[in-house]
Amino acid sequence: MENHILEQYQLWTEHALADVDVINELKEMTRDETKIEEAFYRNLAFGTGGLRGIIGAGTNRMNIYTVAKASQGLADYVVKKFPKEQRSIAVSYDSRIKSELFARVASEVFAANGIKVHIYSQLMPTPCLSFAVRNLRCAAGIMVTASHNPSKYNGYKVYNADGCQITTEAAAEILTEIEKLDIFADIKKQAFSKGLETGMIQYIPEQVYTDFVEAVKNQSVLGEEKIDKNVAIVYSPLNGTGLLPVLRTLKESGYQNITVVKEQEQPDGTFPTCPYPNPEIHEAMELGMKYAREHHADLLLATDPDCDRVGIAVKDLSGEYILLSGNETGILLLDYICSRRQTLKTMPQAPVLVKTIVTTDMGERIAAHYGVRTVNVLTGFKFIGEQIGFLEKEGKEDSYIFGFEESYGYLSGAYVRDKDAVNGAFLICEMFAWYASLGISLTEKLNELYREYGFCLNTLHSYEFEGAQGFLNMQEIMRKFRSGLKSLGGKKIYTCLDYAEGLDGLPKSDVLKFLLEKNCSVVIRPSGTEPKLKAYISVSAEDRQQAMLIENKIADELEKFFVL
């Protein structure tokens, strides 16, 4: 074991004495050098996604010490950037293990640094945090969550004064402040109870939450149309934060026939029925699908733990329930919003769609049909939020009509600057009810869009690389992909876009996009929040069967790159 790792471990055994779980884990590590190395070989990475890692003891883990250090760095950044009267930070947290504890620790650090804290009195979704930052005119915000990761993870997202997740420049500046700090000697803290007494820590008023719900409801594009909202809905918050805001928004909007998946109803960071609480994953949706069949539901909705992603299932033409992908739901919502705005004559003069480079290119074709300009950004909804901010600075905030990403993130208004599953669930229900009133199912509408714009199959393949060796393996695989490929899956590569060079005015990012013949493409990127490499395959073809054959060939060839 390298000396610096052992030195860090010994330092923690002497000074990390405030959390009994950390104390016990450090003791257990003495019998396993591999565990010591994994916990201390690096500092937990801080970037545009903030922090995210396994909960536990060590510099490479989520614990009260790494959270406090990040919070001190953020506090120092805010003190440098904002005058005293503008120094405030909004705080929210989800249902994960230790989320509330980490939120309180962060609040204690901010308060000790003279920064006023506005914290929700109970767990609240990520979009509610973004809304609070804007509503309360905060300098920054934090959301304690690991989004859709397994239960052993937690994380810490950082938001700027616009309510948008920090992007590259701010993340680099905050990281510089964090790296100056000694994790035990340089952290200021004031007891949470003391902060409440002095007013440095305040609970966010209920009105802010109510205003958020109203902002979501204002995204309706029904106009004066009266439709039957007696849609049979099954909803699962996947043991996260979505229960209260999703049910409140839907019920206040007239959707009363809602059955909640009981086993996944209440907040529970162990996620007992869905070990990977991500609506992108079939296993996470299985219990909801069972409920849908038992209750003869028209529509299944599921939101992830911090309620910024929403997945859905609907009946196909044979009456069987099928899960729609993020891309499929996204293009349905885009077409619905555009068509309704066109009918209502509420389309702005220069409408804009914002999507990520790994999101279906079919979105661009639909947008063009309605005269909507498409802006493509790097992966991560923060870059969509950033574009809304750019429009706002030009006085063109209303030009933004929709933003989406393939990973089940949607937003139709500028009231927040992150993906919003409350907004997504609300719009999906409205869209479903609208088409049902016309005698059209969502699968029929989807097939209609494919007939009009051409069939497009988009798939995601993820490959996990845990630990120090896994990190090195990912770097080697990316190097191989950059070594001059000529074809993939029998299709000629005619362009390789390397975003590490900073293409199209976008920040430099370790992302490769291969443009193949006949409107096919492959994107390879390391995840910003998990130890994974992701491959996004997009195939245009005559029909689904042809597309799947092509996709299988490409996927089989890609597989060889990921086995070292």
C-alpha positions as CSV (number, residue, x, y, z in Angstrom):
1,M,0.0,0.0,0.0
2,E,1.3,3.5,-0.9
3,N,2.5,5.6,2.1
4,H,0.1,8.5,1.5
5,I,-2.9,6.2,1.6
6,L,-1.8,4.7,4.9
7,E,-1.0,8.2,6.3
8,Q,-4.6,9.4,5.4
9,Y,-6.1,6.3,7.0
10,Q,-4.2,6.9,10.2
11,L,-5.1,10.5,10.2
12,W,-8.8,9.6,10.0
13,T,-8.6,7.0,12.8
14,E,-7.2,9.9,15.0
15,H,-9.6,12.7,14.0
16,A,-12.8,11.2,12.5
17,L,-14.5,10.8,15.8
18,A,-17.9,12.5,15.3
19,D,-19.8,9.6,13.5
20,V,-20.0,6.2,15.0
21,D,-20.5,4.5,11.6
22,V,-17.3,6.0,10.3
23,I,-15.4,5.0,13.5
24,N,-16.6,1.4,13.2
25,E,-15.8,1.2,9.5
26,L,-12.3,2.5,10.0
27,K,-11.7,-0.2,12.7
28,E,-13.0,-2.9,10.3
29,M,-10.6,-1.8,7.6
30,T,-7.5,-2.7,9.6
31,R,-8.1,-6.3,8.5
32,D,-8.4,-5.5,4.8
33,E,-5.8,-3.3,2.9
34,T,-7.9,-3.3,-0.2
35,K,-10.8,-1.6,1.6
36,I,-8.3,1.0,2.9
37,E,-7.0,1.6,-0.6
38,E,-10.4,2.0,-2.1
39,A,-11.5,4.4,0.6
40,F,-8.4,6.6,0.5
41,Y,-6.7,6.3,-2.9
42,R,-8.2,9.7,-4.0
43,N,-10.4,12.4,-2.8
44,L,-14.1,12.0,-3.8
45,A,-14.3,13.8,-7.2
46,F,-16.0,17.2,-7.3
47,G,-17.3,18.5,-10.6
48,T,-20.3,19.9,-12.4
49,G,-22.3,17.0,-10.8
50,G,-21.0,18.0,-7.4
51,L,-20.1,15.0,-5.3
52,R,-21.4,11.5,-5.6
53,G,-20.0,8.3,-4.1
54,I,-20.5,5.3,-1.8
55,I,-21.5,6.2,1.8
56,G,-18.7,5.3,4.2
57,A,-15.4,6.2,5.8
58,G,-12.6,7.8,3.8
59,T,-11.6,10.6,1.4
60,N,-13.2,8.7,-1.5
61,R,-16.6,8.3,0.3
62,M,-19.7,10.3,1.2
63,N,-19.6,11.1,4.9
64,I,-20.0,14.1,7.2
65,Y,-16.3,15.0,6.7
66,T,-16.2,15.0,2.9
67,V,-19.6,16.8,2.9
68,A,-18.4,19.4,5.4
69,K,-15.2,20.0,3.3
70,A,-17.2,20.5,0.1
71,S,-19.5,22.8,2.0
72,Q,-16.6,24.9,3.3
73,G,-15.2,25.2,-0.2
74,L,-18.6,26.3,-1.5
75,A,-18.9,28.8,1.4
76,D,-15.5,30.3,0.6
77,Y,-16.5,30.6,-3.0
78,V,-19.8,32.4,-2.1
79,V,-18.0,34.7,0.3
80,K,-15.6,35.7,-2.5
81,K,-18.2,36.1,-5.2
82,F,-21.2,37.8,-3.4
83,P,-21.6,40.8,-1.1
84,K,-22.6,40.1,2.4
85,E,-26.3,40.9,2.0
86,Q,-26.6,38.4,-0.9
87,R,-25.0,35.5,0.8
88,S,-27.6,32.8,1.2
89,I,-27.9,29.2,0.2
90,A,-31.0,27.0,-0.2
91,V,-30.8,23.4,0.9
92,S,-32.9,20.3,0.2
93,Y,-32.4,16.6,0.5
94,D,-34.0,13.3,-0.6
95,S,-34.8,10.0,1.1
96,R,-31.4,8.4,0.9
97,I,-29.4,7.1,3.8
98,K,-27.9,10.0,5.8
99,S,-29.4,12.6,3.4
100,E,-31.0,14.7,6.1
101,L,-27.8,14.4,8.2
102,F,-25.6,15.6,5.3
103,A,-28.0,18.5,4.6
104,R,-27.8,19.6,8.3
105,V,-24.0,19.3,8.3
106,A,-23.8,21.5,5.2
107,S,-26.1,24.0,6.8
108,E,-24.0,24.1,9.9
109,V,-20.9,24.9,7.8
110,F,-22.7,27.6,5.8
111,A,-24.1,29.3,8.9
112,A,-20.7,29.3,10.6
113,N,-19.4,31.2,7.6
114,G,-22.0,33.9,7.8
115,I,-24.1,32.6,5.0
116,K,-27.9,32.4,5.7
117,V,-29.4,29.0,5.1
118,H,-32.9,28.3,3.7
119,I,-33.6,24.6,4.2
120,Y,-36.8,22.7,3.6
121,S,-38.4,21.3,6.7
122,Q,-38.9,17.9,5.0
123,L,-37.4,16.1,2.1
124,M,-38.2,17.7,-1.2
125,P,-37.4,17.0,-4.9
126,T,-34.5,18.5,-6.8
127,P,-36.7,20.8,-8.9
128,C,-38.1,22.3,-5.6
129,L,-34.5,23.1,-4.6
130,S,-33.9,24.9,-8.0
131,F,-37.2,26.8,-7.5
132,A,-36.3,27.8,-4.0
133,V,-32.9,29.2,-5.1
134,R,-34.6,31.4,-7.6
135,N,-37.6,32.3,-5.5
136,L,-35.6,33.3,-2.4
137,R,-32.8,34.9,-4.5
138,C,-30.1,32.8,-3.1
139,A,-26.4,32.9,-4.2
140,A,-26.4,29.1,-4.4
141,G,-28.2,25.9,-3.5
142,I,-27.4,22.3,-2.7
143,M,-29.4,19.1,-3.1
144,V,-28.3,16.1,-1.1
145,T,-29.1,13.2,-3.4
146,A,-27.5,10.5,-5.5
147,S,-30.5,10.7,-7.9
148,H,-31.2,7.1,-9.2
149,N,-28.0,5.3,-7.9
150,P,-28.3,2.2,-5.7
151,S,-28.8,2.7,-2.0
152,K,-25.1,2.5,-1.0
153,Y,-24.6,5.9,-2.8
154,N,-25.3,9.5,-1.8
155,G,-24.3,12.8,-3.4
156,Y,-24.4,16.5,-3.2
157,K,-25.5,18.7,-6.2
158,V,-24.5,22.3,-6.3
159,Y,-26.7,25.0,-7.9
160,N,-25.8,28.6,-8.9
161,A,-27.9,31.7,-8.3
162,D,-30.0,31.0,-11.5
163,G,-31.1,27.7,-9.9
164,C,-29.1,25.8,-12.5
165,Q,-26.5,23.1,-11.6
166,I,-23.1,24.6,-11.7
167,T,-21.2,24.2,-15.0
168,T,-17.6,23.8,-15.8
169,E,-16.1,27.2,-14.8
170,A,-17.9,27.5,-11.4
171,A,-17.1,23.8,-10.6
172,A,-13.4,24.4,-11.2
173,E,-13.4,27.5,-9.0
174,I,-15.2,25.7,-6.1
175,L,-12.9,22.8,-6.5
176,T,-9.9,25.2,-6.1
177,E,-11.4,26.4,-2.8
178,I,-12.1,22.8,-1.6
179,E,-8.5,21.7,-2.4
180,K,-7.0,24.4,-0.2
181,L,-8.7,22.9,2.9
182,D,-7.5,20.4,5.5
183,I,-10.5,18.2,6.0
184,F,-10.2,18.3,9.8
185,A,-8.5,21.6,10.7
186,D,-10.1,24.1,8.3
187,I,-13.8,23.5,8.6
188,K,-16.1,26.0,10.4
189,K,-19.3,24.7,11.9
190,Q,-22.2,26.1,14.0
191,A,-24.6,23.7,15.7
192,F,-27.9,23.4,13.6
193,S,-30.0,24.3,16.7
194,K,-27.9,27.4,17.3
195,G,-28.3,28.4,13.7
196,L,-32.1,28.1,14.1
197,E,-31.9,30.3,17.2
198,T,-29.9,33.0,15.6
199,G,-31.8,33.0,12.4
200,M,-28.8,32.0,10.3
201,I,-30.7,28.8,9.5
202,Q,-34.4,29.2,8.5
203,Y,-37.0,26.7,7.2
204,I,-38.3,27.5,3.7
205,P,-41.9,28.8,4.0
206,E,-44.7,26.6,2.8
207,Q,-45.7,29.3,0.3
208,V,-42.5,28.6,-1.7
209,Y,-43.7,25.0,-2.2
210,T,-47.2,26.1,-3.1
211,D,-45.8,28.6,-5.6
212,F,-43.7,25.7,-7.2
213,V,-46.9,23.6,-7.6
214,E,-48.7,26.5,-9.2
215,A,-45.8,27.1,-11.6
216,V,-46.0,23.5,-12.7
217,K,-49.7,23.7,-13.3
218,N,-49.2,26.8,-15.3
219,Q,-47.3,24.7,-17.9
220,S,-50.6,23.3,-19.2
221,V,-51.2,23.7,-22.9
222,L,-54.9,22.6,-22.8
223,G,-56.1,26.2,-23.0
224,E,-59.9,26.4,-22.5
225,E,-60.4,22.8,-23.7
226,K,-62.4,20.6,-21.3
227,I,-61.4,16.9,-21.4
228,D,-62.2,13.8,-19.3
229,K,-59.4,13.5,-16.7
230,N,-60.8,10.3,-15.3
231,V,-57.6,8.5,-16.3
232,A,-56.7,5.4,-14.3
233,I,-53.2,6.2,-13.1
234,V,-50.8,4.0,-11.1
235,Y,-47.9,6.1,-9.6
236,S,-44.7,5.0,-7.8
237,P,-42.3,7.5,-6.2
238,L,-39.8,4.6,-5.9
239,N,-39.5,5.4,-2.1
240,G,-38.3,8.9,-2.9
241,T,-39.4,12.5,-2.7
242,G,-42.1,12.6,-5.4
243,L,-45.2,11.4,-3.4
244,L,-46.4,14.7,-2.0
245,P,-45.7,17.1,-5.0
246,V,-46.7,14.7,-7.7
247,L,-50.0,13.8,-6.1
248,R,-50.8,17.3,-5.1
249,T,-50.2,18.7,-8.6
250,L,-52.2,16.0,-10.3
251,K,-55.1,16.0,-7.9
252,E,-55.4,19.8,-8.0
253,S,-55.4,19.6,-11.8
254,G,-58.4,17.2,-11.8
255,Y,-56.7,13.7,-11.9
256,Q,-58.3,11.9,-9.0
257,N,-58.2,8.3,-10.1
258,I,-54.6,7.6,-8.8
259,T,-53.4,4.4,-7.2
260,V,-50.0,4.6,-5.4
261,V,-47.7,1.5,-5.3
262,K,-47.9,0.9,-1.6
263,E,-44.5,-0.8,-1.2
264,Q,-42.8,2.1,-2.9
265,E,-44.9,4.9,-1.4
266,Q,-43.0,6.1,1.6
267,P,-39.4,7.5,1.7
268,D,-36.9,4.7,2.3
269,G,-33.2,5.0,1.4
270,T,-32.8,1.2,1.3
271,F,-35.2,0.9,-1.7
272,P,-36.3,-2.6,-0.6
273,T,-38.3,-3.5,-3.8
274,C,-36.1,-1.7,-6.4
275,P,-32.3,-2.0,-5.6
276,Y,-31.6,0.3,-8.6
277,P,-34.3,3.0,-8.2
278,N,-34.1,4.3,-11.7
279,P,-37.3,4.4,-14.0
280,E,-35.0,3.8,-16.9
281,I,-34.4,0.3,-15.6
282,H,-37.1,-2.4,-16.2
283,E,-36.6,-4.0,-12.7
284,A,-37.5,-0.7,-11.0
285,M,-40.7,-0.6,-12.9
286,E,-41.8,-4.2,-12.4
287,L,-43.9,-3.7,-9.3
288,G,-45.6,-0.7,-10.8
289,M,-46.4,-2.8,-13.9
290,K,-47.9,-5.5,-11.7
291,Y,-50.1,-2.8,-10.1
292,A,-51.0,-1.4,-13.5
293,R,-52.2,-4.9,-14.6
294,E,-54.1,-5.5,-11.3
295,H,-55.9,-2.2,-11.4
296,H,-56.4,-2.1,-15.2
297,A,-54.6,1.2,-15.3
298,D,-54.4,3.4,-18.4
299,L,-51.0,4.9,-17.4
300,L,-48.1,4.0,-15.1
301,L,-45.8,6.8,-13.8
302,A,-42.7,6.4,-11.7
303,T,-40.3,9.1,-10.5
304,D,-36.8,8.5,-9.2
305,P,-35.7,9.3,-5.6
306,D,-35.1,13.0,-6.1
307,C,-38.0,13.3,-8.5
308,D,-36.2,14.8,-11.5
309,R,-36.8,11.8,-13.8
310,V,-40.1,10.2,-14.7
311,G,-40.7,6.9,-16.6
312,I,-44.0,5.7,-18.0
313,A,-45.7,2.6,-19.2
314,V,-48.8,2.5,-21.5
315,K,-50.8,-0.2,-23.2
316,D,-49.7,-1.2,-26.7
317,L,-52.1,-2.1,-29.5
318,S,-52.6,-5.6,-28.2
319,G,-53.4,-4.3,-24.7
320,E,-50.1,-5.3,-23.1
321,Y,-48.2,-2.8,-21.0
322,I,-45.0,-1.5,-22.5
323,L,-42.4,0.9,-21.1
324,L,-41.6,3.9,-23.2
325,S,-38.0,5.1,-23.4
326,G,-37.0,8.6,-22.5
327,N,-36.6,9.5,-26.1
328,E,-40.0,8.2,-27.0
329,T,-41.7,10.1,-24.2
330,G,-39.7,13.2,-25.1
331,I,-40.7,13.3,-28.7
332,L,-44.4,12.7,-27.8
333,L,-44.2,15.6,-25.3
334,L,-42.4,17.8,-27.8
335,D,-45.0,17.2,-30.5
336,Y,-47.9,17.6,-28.1
337,I,-46.5,20.9,-26.8
338,C,-45.8,22.3,-30.2
339,S,-49.1,21.2,-31.8
340,R,-51.1,22.6,-28.9
341,R,-49.1,25.9,-28.8
342,Q,-49.6,26.2,-32.5
343,T,-53.4,25.7,-32.1
344,L,-53.6,28.1,-29.2
345,K,-51.4,30.6,-31.0
346,T,-49.1,30.7,-28.0
347,M,-45.9,29.8,-29.9
348,P,-43.3,32.5,-29.3
349,Q,-41.7,34.3,-32.2
350,A,-38.4,32.4,-32.1
351,P,-39.2,29.2,-30.3
352,V,-36.3,27.0,-29.0
353,L,-35.9,23.3,-28.2
354,V,-32.8,22.4,-26.2
355,K,-31.6,18.8,-26.1
356,T,-28.4,16.9,-25.4
357,I,-26.2,15.4,-28.1
358,V,-27.1,11.9,-26.9
359,T,-30.8,12.5,-27.2
360,T,-32.6,11.4,-30.3
361,D,-32.0,13.4,-33.5
362,M,-35.7,12.8,-34.3
363,G,-36.5,15.6,-31.8
364,E,-34.7,18.0,-34.2
365,R,-36.9,16.9,-37.1
366,I,-40.1,17.4,-35.2
367,A,-39.0,20.8,-33.9
368,A,-38.1,21.9,-37.5
369,H,-41.6,20.9,-38.6
370,Y,-43.1,23.4,-36.2
371,G,-40.5,26.1,-37.0
372,V,-38.7,25.5,-33.7
373,R,-34.9,26.0,-33.5
374,T,-32.9,23.2,-31.8
375,V,-29.9,23.8,-29.6
376,N,-27.8,20.7,-28.9
377,V,-25.7,20.7,-25.7
378,L,-23.4,18.3,-23.8
379,T,-24.9,15.5,-21.7
380,G,-26.4,16.8,-18.4
381,F,-29.5,18.9,-17.9
382,K,-27.4,21.6,-16.4
383,F,-26.4,22.5,-19.9
384,I,-30.1,22.8,-20.9
385,G,-30.6,25.0,-17.9
386,E,-27.6,27.1,-18.9
387,Q,-29.2,27.7,-22.3
388,I,-32.4,29.0,-20.7
389,G,-30.2,31.4,-18.7
390,F,-28.6,32.6,-21.9
391,L,-32.1,33.3,-23.4
392,E,-33.1,35.1,-20.1
393,K,-30.1,37.4,-20.3
394,E,-31.2,38.4,-23.9
395,G,-34.8,39.0,-22.7
396,K,-36.0,35.9,-24.6
397,E,-36.8,33.6,-21.8
398,D,-40.2,32.9,-23.2
399,S,-38.6,31.5,-26.4
400,Y,-37.7,28.3,-24.5
401,I,-40.6,25.9,-25.0
402,F,-39.1,22.5,-24.1
403,G,-35.9,20.7,-23.1
404,F,-35.4,17.0,-22.8
405,E,-32.7,14.3,-22.5
406,E,-32.9,10.6,-23.2
407,S,-32.4,9.8,-19.5
408,Y,-36.0,10.6,-18.7
409,G,-35.5,14.3,-18.0
410,Y,-38.1,16.9,-19.2
411,L,-38.8,20.6,-18.6
412,S,-41.3,22.8,-20.3
413,G,-40.9,26.1,-18.5
414,A,-38.2,28.5,-17.2
415,Y,-39.5,28.5,-13.6
416,V,-36.7,26.1,-12.6
417,R,-33.4,25.3,-14.3
418,D,-33.2,21.5,-13.9
419,K,-35.3,18.6,-15.1
420,D,-38.5,18.3,-13.3
421,A,-40.4,15.0,-12.9
422,V,-43.4,16.8,-11.3
423,N,-43.7,18.9,-14.5
424,G,-43.0,15.7,-16.6
425,A,-45.7,13.7,-14.8
426,F,-48.2,16.5,-15.1
427,L,-47.6,17.0,-18.8
428,I,-47.7,13.3,-19.5
429,C,-51.1,12.9,-17.8
430,E,-52.4,15.9,-19.7
431,M,-51.1,14.6,-23.0
432,F,-52.5,11.2,-22.3
433,A,-56.0,12.5,-21.4
434,W,-56.0,14.9,-24.4
435,Y,-55.2,12.1,-26.9
436,A,-57.7,9.8,-25.2
437,S,-60.4,12.4,-25.7
438,L,-59.6,12.1,-29.4
439,G,-59.6,8.3,-29.3
440,I,-55.9,8.0,-29.8
441,S,-53.5,6.0,-27.6
442,L,-49.9,7.1,-26.9
443,T,-48.6,4.1,-28.8
444,E,-50.7,5.0,-31.8
445,K,-49.5,8.6,-31.7
446,L,-45.9,7.4,-31.4
447,N,-46.3,5.2,-34.5
448,E,-47.9,8.1,-36.3
449,L,-44.8,10.2,-35.5
450,Y,-42.5,7.4,-36.8
451,R,-44.5,7.3,-40.1
452,E,-44.2,11.0,-40.5
453,Y,-40.5,11.5,-39.5
454,G,-39.0,8.0,-40.0
455,F,-38.3,5.3,-37.5
456,C,-35.4,5.9,-35.1
457,L,-34.1,3.4,-32.5
458,N,-32.0,4.7,-29.6
459,T,-30.4,2.5,-27.1
460,L,-28.0,2.9,-24.1
461,H,-25.4,0.3,-23.0
462,S,-23.6,0.9,-19.7
463,Y,-20.4,-0.8,-18.5
464,E,-19.3,-0.6,-14.9
465,F,-15.7,-0.2,-13.7
466,E,-15.4,0.0,-9.9
467,G,-12.4,1.2,-7.9
468,A,-9.0,2.4,-8.8
469,Q,-8.3,-0.2,-11.5
470,G,-11.7,0.5,-13.0
471,F,-10.8,4.2,-13.4
472,L,-7.6,3.3,-15.3
473,N,-9.5,0.8,-17.4
474,M,-12.0,3.5,-18.5
475,Q,-9.1,5.8,-19.5
476,E,-7.6,3.0,-21.6
477,I,-10.9,2.2,-23.3
478,M,-11.4,5.8,-24.3
479,R,-7.9,5.9,-25.7
480,K,-8.7,2.8,-27.9
481,F,-11.8,4.5,-29.2
482,R,-9.7,7.5,-30.2
483,S,-7.2,5.3,-32.1
484,G,-8.8,5.9,-35.6
485,L,-11.7,3.6,-36.1
486,K,-13.0,3.2,-39.7
487,S,-16.3,1.4,-39.1
488,L,-18.7,0.1,-36.4
489,G,-21.1,-2.8,-36.9
490,G,-20.4,-2.9,-40.6
491,K,-21.3,0.8,-41.0
492,K,-18.7,3.2,-42.2
493,I,-17.6,6.0,-39.9
494,Y,-17.5,9.2,-41.9
495,T,-16.9,11.6,-38.9
496,C,-15.6,11.3,-35.4
497,L,-16.5,14.3,-33.2
498,D,-14.2,14.6,-30.2
499,Y,-15.7,16.9,-27.7
500,A,-12.5,16.9,-25.7
501,E,-11.4,19.6,-28.2
502,G,-14.4,21.9,-27.3
503,L,-16.6,21.6,-30.4
504,D,-19.4,23.9,-31.4
505,G,-18.6,26.4,-28.6
506,L,-19.4,23.7,-26.0
507,P,-17.1,23.1,-22.9
508,K,-14.4,20.5,-23.4
509,S,-15.7,17.1,-22.4
510,D,-14.4,13.5,-22.6
511,V,-17.1,12.5,-25.2
512,L,-16.8,10.9,-28.6
513,K,-19.6,10.9,-31.2
514,F,-19.2,8.7,-34.3
515,L,-21.4,9.7,-37.2
516,L,-22.1,6.5,-39.3
517,E,-23.6,6.2,-42.7
518,K,-27.4,6.3,-43.2
519,N,-28.1,8.5,-40.2
520,C,-26.7,6.3,-37.5
521,S,-24.5,7.4,-34.7
522,V,-22.7,6.2,-31.6
523,V,-21.7,8.3,-28.6
524,I,-19.2,7.0,-26.0
525,R,-18.7,8.9,-22.7
526,P,-17.7,8.2,-19.1
527,S,-20.6,8.9,-16.7
528,G,-20.1,12.1,-14.7
529,T,-21.6,10.6,-11.6
530,E,-21.0,6.8,-11.6
531,P,-18.0,4.5,-12.3
532,K,-19.4,3.6,-15.8
533,L,-18.7,4.0,-19.5
534,K,-21.9,4.6,-21.5
535,A,-22.5,3.9,-25.2
536,Y,-25.5,5.5,-26.9
537,I,-26.5,4.0,-30.2
538,S,-28.9,5.7,-32.6
539,V,-30.2,3.9,-35.7
540,S,-32.4,5.2,-38.4
541,A,-34.1,2.5,-40.5
542,E,-37.3,1.6,-42.4
543,D,-38.9,-0.1,-39.4
544,R,-38.1,-1.4,-35.9
545,Q,-37.0,-4.9,-37.1
546,Q,-34.4,-3.5,-39.4
547,A,-33.2,-1.0,-36.8
548,M,-32.8,-3.7,-34.2
549,L,-30.7,-5.8,-36.6
550,I,-28.4,-2.9,-37.2
551,E,-28.3,-2.0,-33.6
552,N,-27.3,-5.5,-32.5
553,K,-24.4,-5.5,-35.0
554,I,-23.1,-2.2,-33.6
555,A,-23.6,-3.3,-30.0
556,D,-21.8,-6.6,-30.5
557,E,-18.8,-4.8,-31.9
558,L,-18.7,-2.2,-29.2
559,E,-18.8,-5.0,-26.6
560,K,-15.3,-6.0,-27.6
561,F,-13.9,-2.6,-26.6
562,F,-15.2,-2.9,-23.1
563,V,-13.6,-6.2,-22.2
564,L,-10.0,-5.7,-21.2
